[in-house]
Amino acid sequence: MTDTGTTELTGIFSKQKVAKVGTGTTTRKVAQIGYYFVEQVDNDIFEIRPLNNNFVPSGNPDQISRDELLSEYTPEPEMYHKQVLPKMKELSKTLARADRHRKQGNSFSAEMEYGNALKIDLNNVRGNFGIGLCLLERGEKDRANDVFARLITMDASFDRDHKHLFNEFGINLRKSKMTQQAVEYYSKALELSQDDENLLYNLARAHFDAEEYKEAREALNKALEIRPDFEEAKKFIAYLDKKKLG
């Protein structure tokens, strides 16, 4: 566990839960211990993610208060330094190698390294995006669709921390003519960020590619409600008007 000396705290905490197992006369209570990676995001707010079997934080975070953390969770500093931190560093290095390969155009080597990262954490956002991008770049639409289906269920994949990956993946969906996936993708993102005019513009482009002109126009109008001086959206609507679409 680390504390910066100001307000930020990072570490591993455990929480004991009592669960009932069995049925009828064989029912009994069993104590179970869960381990969580905890990060402080505000003075009184902490994000927690469970550790997977490889001792790395996995899945979408939940938020708890300082009082809840102190009253219901136990710090596990030794686990953080001896098990979790080394595994997190291994995962980070693997992803860095994968990113380098992809930037150098070594798609298959990149996919292999992203796959190694997912062996450590199947829900790793960067790893899933990376594999998806490799597959889209090679035109392997069926396999890319499997990755898309996984990403669309992961709220974390649409966080601001992953914005560049998110945008690149959405663009590649459109370029790969996976228009319905692109529509679903941007619609999912807008559930989490409703006032993003750029997402609405990208959704409009996806609808346009799918020949859903009415829906494209609606998305553009919403984008202009948020940002009236959005020139690209104005030009897009002018084009739809000129072609009498939607």
HUZI-V518761 format. One record per run of one state. SS is the DSSP state (H for helix, E for strand, C for the rest). FROM is the first residue (numbers start at 1). TO is the last residue. Records with the same first field share a line. If there is no record, write none. Layout:
# HUZI-V518761
SS: FROM-TO ; FROM-TO
This chain:
# HUZI-V518761
C: 1-1 ; 4-8 ; 22-23 ; 27-27 ; 41-44 ; 52-56 ; 58-61 ; 73-73 ; 76-76 ; 104-106 ; 121-124 ; 138-140 ; 152-154 ; 159-159 ; 176-178 ; 193-196 ; 210-212 ; 227-230 ; 243-246
E: 2-3 ; 9-21 ; 28-40 ; 45-51 ; 57-57 ; 62-65 ; 74-75
H: 24-26 ; 66-72 ; 77-103 ; 107-120 ; 125-137 ; 141-151 ; 155-158 ; 160-175 ; 179-192 ; 197-209 ; 213-226 ; 231-242
